[in-house]
Amino acid sequence: MAISAATKVQSDAPEFDLPTPEGQDNDQSSGGMTSINSKNSGRPRSEKSRNAILDATNKLLLHMSVREVSIEAVAKKAGVGKTTIYRWWPNKVGLILDAVSGPMGVLPAPVQGADASDSLTKQLERFTRICRGRGGKIIAEIYAEAQGDPELQALFFEKFMLQHEEILASIIQSGKESGTFSSNMDTGLAVDMIYGSVFYHLMSNPEPLDQNFSNTLIMEALRILK
C-alpha cells in the first residue's frame, strides 16, 4: 500500500465518548418493581438502571483510575444496588470495558478496502484511534490490572481484543492468498507483532499515541508483510 493511504480513515468503530443518559434509578429501595412513571416513559426500568450504571462509570473514570473505581462507588453514583450491577457484569473490569467501548454484542464490522493493503490501513487506523487519549489510558490500566488474573485476562481478550484480532488476521490471510502479502508470513505472529507494538507504547511510553504513531505503524506493518 502507498504511504499516502495511511492518512486518517473514518470508521464506525466504537469511540470513547461519555453516554448521554443522566437518569438515576431507585432499584435498591423499590426492590426492582416497575413504577408508573417508567411505564409511561416507555422504557423498562432495567434499561434506565443499566444506562445510569454505564454513565456513572464513565463519569468516575474522568477523575479516577481504573484501580480506584469500585463497584460500590459506581452503585452509589448511579443510585442502584450492587446486586443490580452484578446482574449484567461479572466484575469491575467487565463493566468498565462495556462503559468505554460499548456492549460486547456490538462488534466492529470488518473493514472494506480496495485491496488487502487498503483494508489493513483502515483497520489499523480504526484500532489506533480507539487507543488514543482517554480511551488508551483506560485500556492500558485495564490491561495492567488484568495481569496475574487469568479470568480478567480472558475477559479482556474476549470483550476487546478478540474481534480486532480476527479482523486483522482475516485481512492478512486474504493478502497472502492474493499475493499482496508474503505467503511465508505467519499470520498469528504478524497480528501479535502489530497489535503488540500498540500495547507496548501504551504501557511504556510517556508520550500519547497519536496520528504520527498510527501512520508509522501502518507503513512498517505493510513493509513487514510484503
C-alpha positions, 0 to 999 in steps of 0.5 A: 500500500502507498504511504499516502493511504495511511492518512486518517480513515473514518470508521464506525468503530466504537469511540470513547465518548461519555453516554448521554443518559443522566437518569438515576434509578431507585432499584435498591429501595423499590426492590426492582418493581416497575413504577408508573412513571417508567411505564409511561416513559416507555422504557423498562426500568432495567434499561434506565438502571443499566444506562445510569450504571454505564454513565456513572462509570464513565463519569468516575473514570474522568477523575479516577483510575481504573484501580480506584473505581469500585463497584460500590462507588459506581452503585452509589453514583448511579443510585442502584444496588450492587446486586443490580450491577452484578446482574449484567457484569461479572466484575469491575473490569467487565463493566468498565470495558462495556462503559468505554467501548460499548456492549460486547454484542456490538462488534466492529464490522470488518473493514472494506478496502480496495485491496488487502493493503487498503483494508489493513490501513483502515483497520489499523487506523480504526484500532489506533484511534480507539487507543488514543487519549482517554480511551488508551489510558483506560485500556492500558490500566485495564490491561495492567490490572488484568495481569496475574488474573487469568479470568480478567485476562480472558475477559479482556481478550474476549470483550476487546481484543478478540474481534480486532484480532480476527479482523486483522488476521482475516485481512492478512490471510486474504493478502497472502492468498492474493499475493499482496502479502508474503505467503511465508508470513505467519499470520498469528505472529504478524497480528501479535507483532502489530497489535503488540507494538500498540500495547507496548507504547501504551504501557511504556511510553510517556508520550500519547499515541497519536496520528504520527504513531498510527501512520508509522505503524501502518507503513512498517506493518505493510513493509513487514508483510510484503 
